Every structure is written in C-alpha cells, then in structure tokens.
Amino acid sequence: MTIELGGEEYQVRREGGTLRLGRQVGGEMTWLDDIEVSLLPGPAREALDRGEHADPALQTALRGVLDAEVKRGS
C-alpha cells in the first residue's frame, strides 16, 4: 500500500508480524525499516488490521518511525 506522510509517499507492506516501510528512489524500492506490528500502539494496529491507512493513529505511529529513521541517519 502507498501512504502519504508529511507530503511524501511511502510504501508499507505487511509480512506476517512485520511491517516494512520503504520509499521509491530512482525507480528502485528502498526499504527504510522493518517494524514489529506488535510494537505499534493498539489503535494503530487496529487501523492497520482494518486497512484504514489514513487513520490518525496509524499515521502518527508511522511518522514516529520515520522520524527515528531520520535521526539514525544524521
């Protein structure tokens, strides 16, 4: 699935208990992080299970993952 966070498009793929977060760069997919679904807050997990990608709880959780990724890369 494609979601928009902070004006940027990201790919999110669920693989069992893991959520992969990535981005298309130069025509290739670059996976930024793998997130254990069980570590997401309850409302974010519920939104993911319902397929409601625009849910504020899920968006906030994924934005936090992206912020952490940016800080790790600094």
C-alpha positions in Angstrom: 0.0 0.0 0.0 1.1 3.6 -0.6 0.6 6.2 2.2 1.4 9.8 2.4 3.3 11.2 5.4 4.5 14.7 5.6 3.9 15.3 1.9 6.0 12.3 0.9 4.8 8.9 -0.4 5.9 5.8 1.3 5.3 2.1 0.6 4.0 0.0 3.5 4.0 -3.8 3.2 2.8 -6.2 5.9 4.7 -9.5 6.0 3.2 -11.6 8.8 4.0 -9.8 12.1 6.3 -7.3 10.4 5.5 -4.0 8.7 8.0 -2.9 6.1 8.3 0.9 5.4 10.0 2.0 2.3 10.3 4.6 -0.4 10.7 4.6 -4.2 14.1 6.1 -5.0 15.4 6.4 -8.6 13.0 3.7 -9.8 14.0 1.2 -7.0 12.4 0.4 -3.7 14.5 1.3 -0.7 13.2 -0.3 2.5 13.9 2.0 5.4 12.7 0.0 8.3 11.0 -3.2 9.5 8.6 -2.7 12.3 7.2 -5.4 14.6 3.4 -4.9 14.3 3.0 -5.9 18.0 5.1 -2.9 19.0 2.6 -0.4 17.4 0.1 1.2 19.7 -3.2 -0.6 19.9 -5.2 1.9 17.8 -2.5 1.9 15.1 -2.6 -1.9 14.9 -6.4 -1.8 14.7 -6.3 0.7 11.9 -3.8 -1.5 10.1 -6.0 -4.5 10.5 -9.0 -2.6 9.2 -7.0 -1.3 6.2 -7.6 2.3 7.2 -4.2 3.7 6.2 -5.3 7.3 6.7 -6.3 6.7 10.3 -4.6 9.3 12.5 -3.3 6.7 15.0 -1.5 4.7 12.3 -0.2 7.8 10.6 1.2 9.1 13.9 2.9 5.8 14.6 4.5 5.6 11.2 5.6 9.2 11.3 7.4 8.4 14.5 9.2 5.5 12.8 10.2 7.8 10.0 11.4 10.5 12.5 13.5 7.9 14.2 15.0 6.8 10.9 15.9 10.3 10.0 17.6 10.8 13.4 19.6 7.5 13.0 20.8 8.7 9.6 22.0 12.0 10.9 
